[in-house]
Structures are given as structure tokens and as C-alpha cells.
């Protein structure tokens, strides 16, 4: 009723139960509905926008979505490409989220570095814009200065390799054994630093090595300049 004369947006319509689909179809046919607990029909005039991230045709074929409802809704169809296919959008959206979350948390950030932009653009973004939004919120929370460092981001490569064994061989394709081992070690340290807010002592403890050994490995793997962290998880100074 509140949408009468306007637009009603139905998100994730592919998740709607069959019984609710039948009710929606009846409403679309004549524009009437009965309130919960009521007996009288109510009539409204609304425009319906529906969205789903499912393959709706496959869902219809499997019996999860009514074909007649699909045809009733499918007057004008717009396909929004996944984030990974939209060149340039990742950087623009990342800067937008960085500014928004920074403002909410009373932090002012410098523009994203080319290294951070490169990491963001290399990621596949299976969660699309929501995943990017959460990634930038996390980066703002973990940042200890006005610069977003790679360590403030999730270790996308490590997460992907843990999900799929195939990605492991792909990530190290063409690398010699020593190079592959160094890359894997670098990924593990980055991921653990992020989980421990760049606190070296906690990170070393989680990795099962001494703090001295961790600093040695970070120096060897050229990770010190990325984090600049000390035992308190704060940037180290002179």
C-alpha cells in the first residue's frame, strides 16, 4: 500500500517460495491483494522491479520458479554485468566506498595507490559490489594511517587457493620451486597480519614462529615496507 502510485523493488526474487510466487502472479494480473488477516480486497497501482543473481531460466527448468510469473515480469529485461567484467568500475567504486566509510569513521584517506588498485582489479569478485563494499569497509577499519596498504586488504589469492586446488597450480604456474615457496610464504604472512591488525607478536604466535623470525622473513620477502607495523599493530616511526 505504501508503494501505491510508485515503484516496488523485489530483490532476490529467485529465492521466493512457490506459494508466494502464486500470490504475486495474481496481484500482477489484477492489481489487487488481501491484507494479512483481512477479508477485503485492496487495489493499488504500482510498478514492479524485480532482480535476481540466479540463472532464472535454469531455475524455471528445475521447477524452482514459475514460468508464467517469469513471462509476466519480463516486460523489460536489463542485465547488469558482474563487477569483474566492468572495466574501471572497481577503482571508482573502491574510492567511493573508501570516502564513505572514512567519513563515517572520521578518517580522511589519500587516494588508493597503484599497488592496491592492481590487487583490487586482479580479484575475481564473486560477491560483486557487496564484496567490494565489505572489503573497503574492512580496509578502513584496519588502516592505521591515512593510507590503505595491501595488508589492509584480504589476501584474495590465498583465499582462492584454499577454496580451489586448481587455483594453486595456476597461481604458481611458471615459477621455480623457490619462487613458489616464497610466494606462498608471503601470502600466508600477509593474511595473518591482516587477521591480527598488523600486530607482529600476535602474528608470529599464530604462525608458530618467534617475532624475530617473523621480522626476518618479512624483510627477506620485502613485506616490511607494506606494513610498517610494530608489536602494537601501529605504524613504526623513527
Residue frames relative to the residue before (quaternion, step in Angstrom):
aa qw qx qy qz dx dy dz
X 1.0000 0.0000 0.0000 0.0000 0.00 0.00 0.00
X 0.6402 0.5347 -0.3283 0.4433 3.58 1.02 -0.77
X 0.6806 0.4790 -0.2865 0.4746 3.60 1.16 -0.54
X 0.3699 0.7532 -0.4798 0.2563 3.60 1.25 -0.02
X 0.8066 0.2010 -0.1876 0.5232 3.54 -0.76 1.09
X 0.7337 0.3741 -0.2197 0.5229 3.58 1.28 0.03
X 0.6305 -0.5221 0.4264 0.3848 3.54 -1.17 -0.74
X 0.1617 -0.7645 0.6189 0.0803 3.56 -1.03 0.88
X 0.1823 -0.7983 0.5692 0.0740 3.58 -0.68 1.15
X 0.1212 -0.7853 0.6063 0.0328 3.56 -0.74 1.12
X 0.1462 -0.8142 0.5596 0.0508 3.57 -0.28 1.28
X 0.8391 0.1371 -0.1274 0.5107 3.57 -1.23 0.63
X 0.1144 0.8384 -0.5247 0.0931 3.57 0.88 0.91
X 0.5679 0.6101 -0.3764 0.4045 3.58 1.20 -0.41
X 0.6495 0.5092 -0.3128 0.4701 3.59 1.27 -0.32
X 0.4716 0.7059 -0.4255 0.3134 3.60 1.27 -0.15
X 0.5007 -0.6611 0.4711 0.3005 3.58 -1.00 0.85
X 0.6324 -0.5488 0.3838 0.3893 3.57 -1.19 0.49
X 0.6448 0.5234 -0.3361 0.4442 3.60 0.96 -0.76
X 0.6718 0.4750 -0.2968 0.4847 3.58 1.00 -0.79
X 0.5828 0.5683 -0.3651 0.4517 3.58 1.14 -0.60
X 0.6447 0.5238 -0.3202 0.4555 3.59 0.99 -0.84
X 0.6575 0.5011 -0.3091 0.4702 3.59 0.99 -0.82
X 0.6466 0.5136 -0.3220 0.4630 3.58 0.99 -0.82
X 0.6328 0.5338 -0.3333 0.4511 3.58 1.00 -0.80
X 0.6469 0.5097 -0.3221 0.4668 3.59 0.94 -0.83
X 0.6473 0.5153 -0.3218 0.4604 3.57 0.99 -0.82
X 0.6655 0.5084 -0.3085 0.4511 3.59 0.94 -0.85
X 0.6368 0.5493 -0.3296 0.4290 3.57 1.11 -0.64
X 0.8486 0.1156 -0.0337 0.5151 3.61 0.83 -0.90
X 0.4836 -0.7091 0.4170 0.2990 3.61 1.25 0.04
X 0.6238 0.5287 -0.3519 0.4556 3.60 1.18 0.40
X 0.0015 -0.7739 0.6333 0.0049 3.55 -1.27 0.46
X 0.3331 -0.7053 0.5858 0.2200 3.55 -1.31 0.29
X 0.4759 -0.6808 0.4778 0.2859 3.56 -0.81 0.99
X 0.5903 -0.5492 0.4473 0.3871 3.56 -1.22 0.50
X 0.8131 0.1825 -0.1709 0.5257 3.56 -0.69 1.11
X 0.6291 0.5463 -0.3328 0.4417 3.58 1.28 -0.10
X 0.3487 -0.7314 0.5470 0.2101 3.55 -1.33 0.08
X 0.6825 0.4818 -0.2886 0.4677 3.59 1.18 -0.46
X 0.4691 -0.6710 0.5019 0.2789 3.54 -1.08 0.78
X 0.1924 -0.7523 0.6214 0.1041 3.54 -1.09 0.82
X 0.1855 -0.7856 0.5817 0.1004 3.58 -1.00 0.79
X 0.0164 0.7887 -0.6135 0.0373 3.56 -0.92 0.95
X 0.2849 -0.7289 0.5969 0.1767 3.53 -1.30 0.42
X 0.1909 0.7909 -0.5528 0.1798 3.58 -0.21 1.27
X 0.3630 -0.6724 0.5936 0.2526 3.51 -1.30 0.45
X 0.2515 -0.7912 0.5451 0.1166 3.59 -0.84 1.00
X 0.0523 -0.7405 0.6694 0.0304 3.53 -1.00 0.96
X 0.0454 -0.8070 0.5888 -0.0060 3.59 -0.81 0.99
X 0.0751 -0.8016 0.5930 0.0137 3.56 -1.07 0.77
X 0.0541 0.7744 -0.6299 0.0247 3.54 -1.22 0.56
X 0.3049 -0.7315 0.5702 0.2165 3.56 -1.18 0.52
X 0.4970 0.6451 -0.4253 0.3949 3.56 1.29 0.22
X 0.4824 -0.5554 0.5635 0.3759 3.52 -1.38 0.18
X 0.2557 -0.8352 0.4648 0.1449 3.55 0.09 1.33
X 0.6083 0.5464 -0.3618 0.4478 3.61 1.08 -0.63
X 0.6535 0.4968 -0.3097 0.4798 3.58 0.98 -0.85
X 0.6321 0.5293 -0.3286 0.4607 3.59 1.07 -0.74
X 0.6235 0.5214 -0.3310 0.4795 3.59 1.07 -0.73
X 0.6769 0.5057 -0.2931 0.4474 3.57 0.89 -0.95
X 0.6972 0.4459 -0.2738 0.4900 3.59 1.12 -0.62
X 0.5636 -0.6375 0.3666 0.3762 3.59 1.29 0.01
X 0.5181 0.6740 -0.4012 0.3410 3.58 1.23 0.14
X 0.7860 0.1792 -0.1063 0.5820 3.59 1.22 -0.34
X 0.4945 -0.6824 0.4609 0.2782 3.55 -0.98 0.92
X 0.4496 -0.6987 0.4893 0.2652 3.55 -0.86 0.98
X 0.6480 0.5218 -0.3353 0.4420 3.61 0.97 -0.77
X 0.6341 0.5101 -0.3320 0.4770 3.59 1.07 -0.68
X 0.6111 0.5550 -0.3453 0.4464 3.57 1.03 -0.78
X 0.6953 0.4639 -0.2812 0.4714 3.59 0.84 -0.96
X 0.6308 0.5315 -0.3366 0.4541 3.59 1.09 -0.64
X 0.7033 0.4482 -0.2581 0.4877 3.58 1.06 -0.74
X 0.6944 0.5311 -0.2678 0.4051 3.55 1.03 -0.83
X 0.1313 0.7957 -0.5721 0.1493 3.57 0.63 1.15
X 0.7622 -0.0101 0.0264 0.6468 3.56 0.91 -0.99
X 0.1236 -0.8153 0.5643 0.0393 3.57 -0.68 1.09
X 0.0784 -0.7714 0.6310 0.0235 3.54 -0.96 0.96
X 0.1632 -0.7783 0.5994 0.0912 3.57 -0.82 0.97
X 0.1887 -0.7684 0.6046 0.0922 3.56 -0.71 1.12
X 0.4022 -0.7362 0.4917 0.2334 3.56 -0.57 1.15
X 0.5546 -0.5876 0.4536 0.3761 3.61 -1.09 0.57
X 0.6757 -0.5351 0.3303 0.3846 3.54 -1.15 0.66
X 0.6405 0.5577 -0.3304 0.4117 3.59 0.98 -0.81
X 0.7000 0.4565 -0.2675 0.4797 3.61 1.20 -0.43
X 0.6431 0.5245 -0.3170 0.4592 3.60 1.26 -0.09
X 0.2699 -0.8043 0.5136 0.1279 3.55 0.02 1.34
X 0.8171 0.2556 -0.2023 0.4756 3.55 -0.92 0.96
X 0.5978 0.6022 -0.3676 0.3806 3.59 1.12 -0.54
X 0.5937 0.5916 -0.3743 0.3968 3.59 1.04 -0.72
X 0.6939 0.4725 -0.2845 0.4630 3.59 0.82 -0.98
X 0.6551 0.5173 -0.3160 0.4510 3.59 0.93 -0.88
X 0.6906 0.4674 -0.2804 0.4753 3.57 0.89 -0.92
X 0.6241 0.5432 -0.3422 0.4453 3.58 1.02 -0.78
X 0.6599 0.4891 -0.3052 0.4819 3.60 0.94 -0.86
X 0.6274 0.5400 -0.3303 0.4536 3.58 1.04 -0.78
X 0.6901 0.4608 -0.2793 0.4831 3.59 0.86 -0.96
X 0.6106 0.5540 -0.3470 0.4469 3.59 1.05 -0.75
X 0.6686 0.4951 -0.2918 0.4718 3.57 0.95 -0.90
X 0.6748 0.5100 -0.2983 0.4423 3.58 0.90 -0.93
X 0.7120 0.4383 -0.2668 0.4794 3.57 0.80 -1.00
X 0.6064 0.5512 -0.3539 0.4508 3.57 1.08 -0.65
X 0.6533 0.5112 -0.3076 0.4661 3.56 0.98 -0.86
X 0.6573 0.5146 -0.3135 0.4527 3.59 0.96 -0.84
X 0.7603 0.3558 -0.1845 0.5112 3.57 1.08 -0.76
X 0.4718 -0.7078 0.4132 0.3250 3.56 1.31 0.36
X 0.5019 0.6000 -0.4529 0.4277 3.55 0.94 0.98
X 0.1831 -0.7662 0.6078 0.0998 3.56 -1.04 0.83
X 0.1264 -0.8376 0.5310 0.0220 3.57 -0.56 1.17
X 0.4855 -0.6107 0.5401 0.3158 3.50 -1.30 0.50
X 0.6400 -0.5056 0.3851 0.4319 3.62 -1.19 0.35
X 0.6058 -0.5800 0.4050 0.3640 3.56 -1.14 0.64
X 0.4758 -0.6744 0.4889 0.2823 3.56 -1.00 0.86
X 0.6444 -0.5224 0.3858 0.4038 3.56 -1.25 0.37
X 0.6203 0.5482 -0.3458 0.4417 3.60 1.08 -0.67
X 0.6657 0.4816 -0.2985 0.4855 3.58 0.95 -0.87
X 0.6349 0.5238 -0.3304 0.4618 3.59 0.97 -0.82
X 0.6359 0.5320 -0.3245 0.4553 3.56 1.01 -0.82
X 0.6520 0.5099 -0.3130 0.4658 3.59 0.96 -0.85
X 0.6626 0.5062 -0.3059 0.4594 3.57 0.95 -0.87
X 0.7005 0.4785 -0.2751 0.4525 3.57 0.94 -0.86
X 0.6320 0.5334 -0.3363 0.4505 3.59 1.17 -0.47
X 0.5987 0.5924 -0.3629 0.3987 3.59 1.16 -0.55
X 0.5171 -0.6788 0.4456 0.2707 3.57 -1.10 0.78
X 0.1966 -0.8320 0.4882 0.1754 3.62 1.23 -0.51
X 0.0110 0.8233 -0.5664 0.0349 3.61 0.53 1.10
X 0.7021 0.4418 -0.2673 0.4903 3.60 1.18 -0.52
X 0.4124 -0.7540 0.4294 0.2774 3.57 1.35 0.22
X 0.8484 -0.1712 0.0995 0.4910 3.59 -1.14 -0.64
X 0.6035 0.5606 -0.3681 0.4314 3.61 1.03 -0.69
X 0.6593 0.5042 -0.3102 0.4636 3.57 0.96 -0.85
X 0.6454 0.5091 -0.3206 0.4706 3.59 0.98 -0.81
X 0.6291 0.5378 -0.3284 0.4551 3.57 0.99 -0.84
X 0.6815 0.4786 -0.2856 0.4742 3.59 0.89 -0.94
X 0.6192 0.5526 -0.3362 0.4451 3.58 1.08 -0.75
X 0.6989 0.4568 -0.2771 0.4754 3.58 0.91 -0.89
X 0.5981 0.5369 -0.3657 0.4693 3.60 1.08 -0.61
X 0.6411 0.5215 -0.3101 0.4699 3.57 0.99 -0.87
X 0.6553 0.5222 -0.3123 0.4475 3.58 0.94 -0.90
X 0.6471 0.5156 -0.3154 0.4647 3.58 0.99 -0.83
X 0.6560 0.5145 -0.3094 0.4573 3.58 0.97 -0.85
X 0.7373 0.4365 -0.2338 0.4596 3.59 0.91 -0.94
X 0.5461 0.6458 -0.4028 0.3499 3.60 1.14 -0.51
X 0.2055 -0.7895 0.5702 0.0970 3.57 -0.97 0.91
X 0.7387 0.2420 -0.2010 0.5962 3.57 1.29 0.23
X 0.6606 -0.5027 0.3625 0.4237 3.58 -1.23 -0.28
X 0.6327 0.4873 -0.3263 0.5057 3.57 1.29 0.34
X 0.3179 -0.7127 0.5912 0.2036 3.57 -1.01 0.87
X 0.1670 -0.7945 0.5803 0.0645 3.57 -0.68 1.15
X 0.6638 -0.4982 0.3630 0.4236 3.62 -1.18 0.38
X 0.6319 0.5513 -0.3410 0.4249 3.59 1.04 -0.71
X 0.6136 0.5519 -0.3498 0.4434 3.61 1.21 -0.37
X 0.6442 0.5011 -0.3150 0.4844 3.58 1.28 -0.24
X 0.5717 -0.5428 0.4574 0.4114 3.59 -1.18 0.36
X 0.4492 -0.6498 0.5231 0.3197 3.57 -1.14 0.50
X 0.2603 -0.8254 0.4825 0.1346 3.53 0.14 1.34
X 0.6714 0.5074 -0.3159 0.4381 3.58 0.88 -0.89
X 0.6572 0.5075 -0.3166 0.4585 3.57 0.94 -0.85
X 0.6487 0.5177 -0.3201 0.4569 3.58 0.95 -0.88
X 0.6594 0.5098 -0.3081 0.4587 3.56 0.97 -0.85
X 0.6730 0.4981 -0.3067 0.4527 3.57 0.92 -0.86
X 0.6350 0.5175 -0.3374 0.4637 3.57 1.08 -0.63
X 0.6620 0.5003 -0.3067 0.4663 3.60 1.15 -0.58
X 0.8220 0.1041 -0.0138 0.5597 3.56 0.93 -0.88
X 0.4271 -0.7170 0.4906 0.2507 3.53 -0.71 1.07
X 0.5898 0.5952 -0.3685 0.4027 3.57 1.08 -0.66
X 0.6385 0.5441 -0.3305 0.4325 3.55 1.03 -0.75
X 0.5573 0.6160 -0.3882 0.3991 3.57 1.18 -0.54
X 0.7096 0.4362 -0.2667 0.4849 3.56 0.79 -0.99
X 0.6328 0.5413 -0.3372 0.4392 3.59 1.06 -0.72
X 0.6580 0.5286 -0.3132 0.4354 3.59 0.97 -0.86
X 0.7697 0.3394 -0.1746 0.5117 3.57 1.06 -0.75
X 0.3260 0.7712 -0.4938 0.2349 3.56 1.26 0.22
X 0.8220 0.2265 -0.1861 0.4882 3.55 -0.89 0.98
X 0.5987 0.5650 -0.3661 0.4339 3.60 1.27 -0.08
X 0.4725 -0.6209 0.5381 0.3190 3.53 -1.18 0.61
X 0.7008 -0.4877 0.3067 0.4205 3.58 -1.22 0.46
X 0.6782 0.4946 -0.3020 0.4519 3.60 0.84 -0.95
X 0.6439 0.5142 -0.3188 0.4684 3.59 1.03 -0.75
X 0.6554 0.5117 -0.3093 0.4615 3.57 0.98 -0.86
X 0.6491 0.5138 -0.3137 0.4650 3.58 0.98 -0.85
X 0.6526 0.5102 -0.3116 0.4656 3.58 0.98 -0.84
X 0.6464 0.5209 -0.3177 0.4581 3.57 1.00 -0.82
X 0.6632 0.4977 -0.3014 0.4708 3.57 0.95 -0.88
X 0.6433 0.5205 -0.3151 0.4648 3.59 0.99 -0.86
X 0.6388 0.5265 -0.3188 0.4617 3.58 0.98 -0.85
X 0.6557 0.5200 -0.3066 0.4534 3.58 0.96 -0.89
X 0.6619 0.5139 -0.3097 0.4494 3.57 0.92 -0.90
X 0.6691 0.4946 -0.3037 0.4642 3.57 0.92 -0.90
X 0.6302 0.5314 -0.3332 0.4577 3.60 0.96 -0.83
X 0.6783 0.5017 -0.2970 0.4472 3.56 0.86 -0.99
X 0.6880 0.4764 -0.2918 0.4633 3.59 0.91 -0.88
X 0.6010 0.5453 -0.3517 0.4666 3.60 1.08 -0.67
X 0.6547 0.5122 -0.3130 0.4593 3.58 0.94 -0.87
X 0.6721 0.4982 -0.3027 0.4564 3.58 0.96 -0.85
X 0.7609 0.3489 -0.1853 0.5148 3.60 1.14 -0.59
X 0.5152 -0.6877 0.3993 0.3198 3.57 1.20 0.62
X 0.6567 -0.5616 0.2818 0.4171 3.57 1.03 0.94
X 0.4109 0.6899 -0.4893 0.3403 3.60 1.18 0.46
X 0.3772 -0.7773 0.4605 0.2035 3.57 -0.43 1.26
X 0.6529 0.5259 -0.3297 0.4342 3.59 0.91 -0.83
X 0.6778 0.4762 -0.2918 0.4782 3.58 0.91 -0.91
X 0.6393 0.5309 -0.3253 0.4512 3.57 1.01 -0.83
X 0.6500 0.5158 -0.3134 0.4617 3.57 0.94 -0.91
X 0.6433 0.5297 -0.3180 0.4522 3.57 0.99 -0.86
X 0.6685 0.4985 -0.2983 0.4643 3.58 0.94 -0.89
X 0.7014 0.4568 -0.2630 0.4798 3.58 1.06 -0.75
X 0.4557 -0.7179 0.4271 0.3076 3.57 1.28 -0.16
X 0.6185 0.4923 -0.3644 0.4922 3.57 1.14 0.65
X 0.5949 -0.5619 0.4196 0.3928 3.58 -1.25 0.21
X 0.6358 -0.5206 0.4000 0.4059 3.55 -1.27 0.37
X 0.6233 0.5409 -0.3330 0.4562 3.58 1.04 -0.79
X 0.6608 0.5007 -0.3054 0.4684 3.59 0.96 -0.87
X 0.6300 0.5337 -0.3348 0.4542 3.57 1.04 -0.76
X 0.6675 0.4904 -0.3094 0.4671 3.59 0.89 -0.92
X 0.6199 0.5382 -0.3421 0.4572 3.59 1.04 -0.74
X 0.6792 0.4834 -0.2907 0.4696 3.58 0.91 -0.93
X 0.6454 0.5207 -0.3218 0.4569 3.59 0.99 -0.81
X 0.6377 0.5123 -0.3229 0.4759 3.58 1.05 -0.75
X 0.6693 0.5053 -0.2952 0.4578 3.56 0.93 -0.94
X 0.7401 0.3973 -0.2118 0.4995 3.58 1.04 -0.80
X 0.4375 -0.7293 0.4265 0.3078 3.58 1.35 0.18
X 0.3847 0.7257 -0.4764 0.3137 3.56 0.95 0.95
X 0.4888 0.6861 -0.4303 0.3244 3.60 1.20 -0.34
X 0.6874 0.4935 -0.2919 0.4459 3.58 0.86 -0.93
X 0.6120 0.5608 -0.3496 0.4344 3.60 1.17 -0.51
X 0.7927 0.3459 -0.1550 0.4774 3.56 0.93 -0.90
X 0.0477 -0.8237 0.5587 0.0843 3.56 0.80 -1.02
X 0.4131 0.7399 -0.4429 0.2929 3.59 1.14 0.61
X 0.2315 -0.7419 0.6080 0.1621 3.53 -1.29 0.43
X 0.7829 -0.3384 0.2243 0.4714 3.58 -1.24 -0.28
X 0.6926 0.4644 -0.2834 0.4736 3.58 1.15 -0.46
X 0.5173 -0.6465 0.4187 0.3730 3.57 1.28 -0.01
X 0.5753 0.5663 -0.3821 0.4498 3.59 1.25 0.43
X 0.6124 -0.5395 0.4004 0.4166 3.58 -1.14 0.46
X 0.3898 -0.7192 0.5215 0.2425 3.55 -0.94 0.85
X 0.1881 -0.7928 0.5720 0.0945 3.56 -1.03 0.74
X 0.6558 -0.4914 0.3785 0.4303 3.52 -1.29 -0.01
